[in-house]
Amino acid sequence: MDIMIIVYAVLSYLIGSIPSGLIIGKFFFNTDVRQYGSKNIGATNTYRVIGLKAALPVFLCDALKGAAGVVLL
């Protein structure tokens, strides 16, 4: 039982470490959001740099990552 808690915690950490703002910005809009604005890869800076078309998917991916971490534990 204790080993499963550790496995779920590691999986939650790995899921949460996926940089959705960087991935969406680079692959779909050819823009590295870390180079502009607050240099953060979150939805707010993505909105400032690229716009709503990129910020909404980043926000949804980040929310799903958080929910996945909670569901695993």
HUJO-V6788 format. One record per backbone hydrogen bond with DSSP energy under -0.5 kcal/mol. NH is the residue of the N-H (numbers start at 0). CO is the residue of the C=O. Records with the same first field share a line. If there is no record, write none. Layout:
NH=CO / CO
This chain:
4=0
5=1
6=2
7=3
8=4
9=5
10=6
11=7
12=8
13=9
14=10
15=11
16=12
17=14
19=17
22=18
23=19
24=20
25=21
26=22
27=23
28=23 / 24
29=25
30=24
32=30
34=31
35=32
38=35
45=41
46=42
47=43
48=44
49=45
50=45
53=50
54=50
55=51
57=53
58=54
59=55
60=56
61=57
62=58
63=59
64=60
65=61
66=62
67=63
68=64
69=65
70=66
71=67
72=68
